[in-house]
Amino acid sequence: MTRNRLPFIVAGLLALAYVLFVFEGAVALPGSIRTLIVLVCAIAGLFWWARLDSKSSLAASYADDHRRFRTTGSKIGLGLFALLFVSAPVGFSWIGHGSAHLPTGLIPGLPLSDLWLTIGTFAAIYAIGAIGLNILIGNTGQISLGHSGFICLGAYSIGYFGEDLKIGGSRLPSIVWVFIAGALGALVSAAIGPFALRLRGNYLAMVSLLLVFLAQHIALNWISFTGGDINPRNDLPGFTFTLWPGRSLQFRDQGEAVFFDFFFSTKQAFFWLCWVFAAVAMIVARNVLRSRQGRAMMAVRDRDLSAEVIGVRQMYTKTWAFALSGAFAGVAGALYASYLGAVQPASFALDFSILFVAMIVIGGVGSVQGSVFGAIAIAGLLDFIKLLEPALKLLPGYQSNPGKPGMTFGVLNQLLYGLLLILFLKFFPTGFAGLWARFRRFLATWPFQN
Amino acid sequence: MTFLNGLVSGVALGAIYALIALGYVIVYRSTHILNFAQGAILTLGAYIVYLLMGPAKGTNFANPPSLLRLPYFVAIVLAMVLMAGFGWALETLVIRRFRGRPVFALIMATLGVGIILSAVKSWIWGTSPVNLDLPFGDKFFRIGGTDGLAIKYIDVFTFVLVGVIAVLFFFAFERSRLGTAMRATAADQEAAIAQGISPNVIFGMSWAISCALATLAGVLLASGAGSVASPQVSPSLGAFALVGFPAIVLGGVDSPGGAILGGGIIGIAQVMAGTYEPTIAPYVGTSFSTLVPYILMIMILVVKPSGLFGTKEVRRV
């Protein structure tokens, strides 16, 4: 009995402490102690959520398996995450219309600075690409290192469909060219499906290298369209969302976005936009994986021959998986190019593909949430290191001049990225998603460890 | 004359690709790992040569660190020995921990090793290129008069060296105890263990040989052989190691002879494409020659998936 109630009592006490000392400011405390309280509350909240989420997390029936939210905890967690993402660019001041009801310092660190908003936006874009790649590698078992080729395709496609193409003198709506980018990615990627039928494992990885080089070659040489690498195209369209005729939300052109009477910076607006796309991508991926097609993909991954024996068409399933991953990559590329406004062919090199594969390894192979965790981890890595600058100065050969011998942010970033990859592969092959599952299981069976 | 000139640099480039591909095949045969870290190892090897022989004379200001000032050939041999030791250590400390894991994990592990190695490289030497004291420079001799065929000494050196290494390798592979043990392990690991062969030694040896070959390939590229890279030690050398993949697919992933032939074909095809592309097909773009190896790879995979000399994959149900 006490075992069941204890966490709730602790959580309640912590919430009270939070409200008293941090939120209401009833007792004046130094900042560091406030931060400590917030930290303890955050960790306690995580435990509480994991405990709620851990109840009956195992599917015991088909109905369970088909449910979108299997536990109360997953609903609460999703709601909290949604709240966090909605409020991240502005803090919580939006609730009281800035009438100082809810102070901006409710959660330390919010609203995010422009730097962290940029990182968050890239994390969302990477998450979309990583979800697509995870469907292909994690759920269908087809190793591809060609993902950056499709992102390149999506990125440049908006140069034509968003900027050059004019129908009756006006440009296509933004939402249309994002989906065109996805469709193009799907079409080109589906062409790889038949190759995957004959090749597997190492061979497929080698063949997929061609995609990267082909995309880069075209981007470098189709100078009239892409500008090559000397004079890269910099007129890629920002995002415009038409609410009704005469009223539209501009995401880049005017330097700020307008939502009704609120003014937001481009960075804030793009953060929301990209996370909305990421959320849609997550929902689509979750649903696809729960469908017949998703089960077929996993059957092909586990043993393609047996899958065929039970009536799964290998060709169709693999082509489908490639098309789906290409579609996600295309959308990610379109958002990437739209956010940056200018892209160089050199940014879609093999390293970019490897970055996405690293995300799914660190996040969790075969898990949709894992891809998002991985994307956030990789996108935040460099700037996390920048926070550690005082410690970085102790490293041998520290200097701040990139290219010269010695430890710079870039080098340390690369070093940690490689180490993280190797260590996760060796010790946590299921990534963050697997760690989270283990944590939940630990809490669910708490006094009885397994 | 253009054709002959292209053929000469193509053969030299092909010889380097053959070295890289041979390294891949040796590791693949014994451990079934595609070593995606080869590019970083190749560059590291070239930097180790720099470490041992120092910068070119007259460029002494603000050069990245170097230890000794050994002659070119001594430095190469010593670097190969050092890198062989490094390869053994790498296999023992890192790669061995991933034995028995799925293909995807192995590929990612080697990629991770590659990322760490290039980070360490930029930590020690930075990313700007450095010049070596090259005994051949870009000196050449001509056959057939003053406007005859120009052959660079480094190309001849590369071709002869790789030829000698290939002959030595095949002799050792077929005749020596170690070579026989390697072939036995590749054919049937359990049977090899039953004969008293330690697979750990074989795996370590294959990584050691592969790293030594990669070092040689790296320093030859950095010496200007094949006329594809500027004759400098720089991080961009690693990109050439990827061309080893098409080479081994062309020759058959488990055939050392195929690797050498595949490397040669790819090298010649790449240089020929680079030579004739501007006149015959200017519309395909100037960097088309970088695509040629991969197009050849796709073509051979469609026609004969096991490559020219590879054993056909048997799938058991």
Interface residues (C-beta under 8 A of the other chain):
Chain A: I137 G141 I143 F195 R198 L199 G201 N202 Y203 A205 M206 V207 L209 L210 F213 L214 H217 I218 L220 N221 W222 L305 L350 I354 V357 A358 V361 V365 G397 P402 G403 K404 P405 G406 M407 G410 V411 L412 Q414 L415 Y417 G418 L419 L421 I422 L425 K426 P429
Chain B: Y28 L34 P64 P65 V94 R97 F98 R101 V103 F104 A105 I107 M108 A109 L111 G112 V113 G114 I115 I116 S118 A119 V120 S122 W123 I124 W125 G126 T127 S128 L242 F245 P246 V249 V253 V284 G285 T286 S287 F288 T290 L291 Y294 I295 M297 I298 L301 P305 R315 V317
